[in-house]
């Protein structure tokens, strides 16, 4: 902070030390080297865990920073986006995660020095957030088997470290042991659908869908959600579905039902569920109301 109580720098970079492969010292050194090309512009603050994300972001806003940068994976980006939405602040992104779907979808470079140069240029554009029961998300939100995948992934990461291979292995492990389909009443833009399904997956990232060879990207580019309902399946069918997804070989006519829409409500017999959002798990009470927050945030990204 400067002597007048205002931030000495213009941009606050929040680094999640638990994102990516855990090479925090090397990442910090690379960030500081990139900062040196823009003297006085950047300040770095390290978070030692996701639980500190909200507090650290709010402190940066209170300290007067107008641009706040998420240096981490999609979960970090989602958490900071949720804090900044509606605040008038601009968000920057330095991708440091396993998949980096948000950054890749926006065309943000994955090299630290190139991402810093982009932020220094300062060109921003509107970014629409998804929201379920008031909690924002950037890529996807789901209930059913996928929260179990994340639970399995946490254990796999602790044992073997973070990698795309470990993430895919977690999917196979969870799908091989899960079989508890949910009975749902799903209302999309006023139209009611009833389903018995192991997974309801609400997507907001066209890039993520195309990465896995899934339909639905046009639903998102048209300003809506892509909702996927998996058919009631045995464990073996779930496992086969996971292998198809990994090989980008899903059949939209057989392997899921795709519904496009803007407002989605999901009701189940159970009063609450663990919801997966952008790679994190959250307990939440139903019904589950999904809506879009248009122009809730501005993000620095290529035009």
GUFITOR-128501 format. One record per residue (C-alpha): residue in one letter; x, y, z. Coordinates in steps of 0.05 Angstrom, whole numbers, padded with zeros to 5 digits, always signed. Example, Ala and Ser with C-alpha at 12.3 -4.5 7.8 and 13.67 -1.06 7.14 Angstrom:
BEGIN
A+00246-00090+00156S+00273-00021+00143
END
This chain:
BEGIN
X+00000+00000+00000X+00023+00071-00013X+00029+00126+00040X-00041+00152+00022X-00072+00084+00038X-00084+00068-00036X-00052+00007-00069X+00017+00022-00096X+00003-00025-00155X-00057-00025-00203X-00068-00101-00208X-00071-00152-00152X-00053-00224-00171X-00081-00277-00125X-00041-00341-00131X-00073-00405-00107X-00014-00446-00082X-00055-00510-00084X-00072-00506-00158X-00038-00544-00214X+00023-00586-00199X+00043-00552-00134X+00106-00518-00163X+00091-00455-00124X+00163-00429-00117X+00176-00435-00191X+00109-00403-00207X+00123-00344-00161X+00191-00334-00192X+00161-00335-00262X+00107-00285-00241X+00158-00237-00212X+00201-00241-00274X+00140-00225-00317X+00119-00168-00269X+00188-00136-00279X+00169-00119-00351X+00113-00074-00323X+00144-00037-00265X+00098-00018-00208X+00036-00048-00241X+00028-00115-00205X+00024-00138-00133X+00026-00213-00116X-00013-00244-00058X-00009-00319-00045X-00067-00361-00019X-00047-00426+00015X-00114-00460+00002X-00182-00451-00030X-00214-00436+00037X-00176-00369+00039X-00197-00349-00031X-00260-00309-00013X-00226-00272+00044X-00164-00256+00003X-00205-00231-00055X-00249-00187-00011X-00187-00158+00022X-00159-00140-00046X-00224-00105-00064X-00225-00068+00002X-00153-00046-00011X-00177-00012-00074X-00152-00055-00131X-00195-00047-00193X-00166-00107-00229X-00159-00173-00192X-00125-00233-00225X-00140-00306-00211X-00076-00346-00217X-00099-00418-00211X-00145-00470-00241X-00218-00466-00260X-00241-00474-00187X-00198-00413-00168X-00225-00373-00227X-00296-00392-00209X-00288-00371-00136X-00257-00304-00153X-00308-00291-00208X-00363-00303-00157X-00333-00251-00111X-00322-00199-00166X-00390-00208-00200X-00429-00143-00196X-00372-00106-00161X-00350-00065-00221X-00280-00095-00217X-00246-00128-00276X-00218-00199-00271X-00154-00224-00303X-00133-00297-00310X-00066-00332-00306X-00082-00406-00319X-00048-00452-00269X-00096-00512-00267X-00100-00582-00295X-00149-00568-00352X-00156-00491-00355X-00221-00494-00394X-00240-00422-00377X-00174-00393-00401X-00171-00437-00463X-00243-00420-00481X-00227-00346-00476X-00162-00352-00515X-00119-00332-00456X-00047-00357-00464X-00024-00410-00415X+00047-00383-00412X+00056-00337-00351X+00094-00282-00387X+00043-00279-00444X-00016-00279-00395X+00016-00221-00356X+00028-00181-00419X-00045-00191-00438X-00068-00166-00370X-00022-00106-00375X-00055-00087-00441X-00121-00084-00403X-00172-00099-00457X-00234-00131-00425X-00300-00161-00448X-00365-00182-00416X-00368-00252-00386X-00433-00287-00370X-00435-00330-00307X-00480-00389-00292X-00512-00392-00224X-00547-00445-00182X-00586-00423-00121X-00545-00359-00120X-00476-00391-00125X-00439-00373-00190X-00402-00421-00235X-00362-00412-00299X-00358-00481-00332X-00410-00529-00305X-00452-00552-00246X-00480-00622-00236X-00512-00670-00187X-00509-00746-00185X-00446-00785-00202X-00400-00727-00218X-00394-00702-00146X-00371-00773-00129X-00319-00766-00184X-00292-00704-00150X-00290-00739-00083X-00250-00796-00114X-00205-00745-00150X-00187-00711-00084X-00161-00777-00057X-00124-00793-00122X-00091-00725-00123X-00067-00733-00051X-00036-00800-00068X-00008-00788-00138X-00008-00713-00149X-00048-00671-00198X-00049-00691-00271X-00099-00703-00327X-00084-00778-00322X-00102-00778-00248X-00166-00739-00264X-00187-00789-00317X-00171-00847-00270X-00217-00816-00218X-00274-00816-00268X-00265-00890-00282X-00261-00908-00208X-00322-00868-00189X-00365-00893-00247X-00345-00965-00232X-00371-00962-00160X-00430-00913-00166X-00502-00934-00179X-00554-00891-00145X-00597-00858-00198X-00639-00798-00180X-00712-00787-00197X-00719-00716-00222X-00770-00667-00244X-00733-00620-00291X-00765-00556-00315X-00730-00520-00372X-00760-00454-00394X-00827-00476-00368X-00828-00545-00400X-00828-00605-00352X-00785-00666-00363X-00784-00726-00316X-00722-00770-00311X-00688-00825-00273X-00615-00811-00283X-00547-00819-00250X-00525-00751-00275X-00553-00682-00291X-00498-00639-00320X-00510-00565-00334X-00456-00535-00379X-00435-00463-00393X-00369-00475-00429X-00373-00487-00504X-00299-00500-00505X-00305-00556-00453X-00360-00590-00492X-00321-00587-00557X-00259-00612-00521X-00297-00676-00503X-00332-00682-00570X-00400-00666-00541X-00458-00630-00573X-00488-00569-00539X-00437-00514-00555X-00488-00478-00598X-00536-00477-00539X-00483-00438-00500X-00463-00392-00557X-00537-00375-00565X-00536-00350-00493X-00564-00409-00455X-00545-00473-00418X-00533-00542-00445X-00566-00593-00399X-00545-00666-00405X-00586-00721-00373X-00553-00789-00374X-00599-00850-00382X-00610-00897-00323X-00550-00943-00328X-00516-01002-00296X-00446-00992-00267X-00416-01025-00329X-00456-00979-00374X-00431-00919-00334X-00360-00944-00341X-00368-00954-00416X-00397-00883-00420X-00336-00855-00384X-00289-00891-00433X-00329-00863-00491X-00324-00793-00462X-00248-00800-00454X-00244-00823-00528X-00293-00768-00550X-00339-00822-00576X-00406-00805-00542X-00468-00818-00584X-00518-00760-00572X-00576-00804-00595X-00562-00859-00544X-00514-00837-00489X-00550-00776-00462X-00609-00729-00472X-00589-00657-00489X-00637-00600-00471X-00621-00527-00486X-00651-00471-00444X-00641-00409-00402X-00677-00424-00337X-00672-00493-00307X-00702-00521-00243X-00685-00591-00218X-00726-00623-00163X-00710-00690-00130X-00741-00732-00075X-00682-00717-00029X-00682-00649+00005X-00608-00637-00008X-00549-00660-00049X-00475-00647-00058X-00469-00605-00121X-00406-00605-00164X-00388-00537-00191X-00324-00522-00230X-00287-00579-00198X-00309-00564-00126X-00363-00597-00083X-00417-00559-00045X-00475-00584-00002X-00539-00550-00024X-00613-00555-00010X-00663-00563-00067X-00698-00546-00110X-00638-00527-00154X-00650-00465-00195X-00602-00450-00252X-00600-00382-00285X-00553-00337-00324X-00521-00273-00300X-00508-00235-00364X-00454-00182-00363X-00441-00197-00289X-00367-00190-00299X-00313-00163-00345X-00253-00207-00360X-00188-00187-00393X-00183-00231-00455X-00166-00227-00529X-00221-00195-00570
END
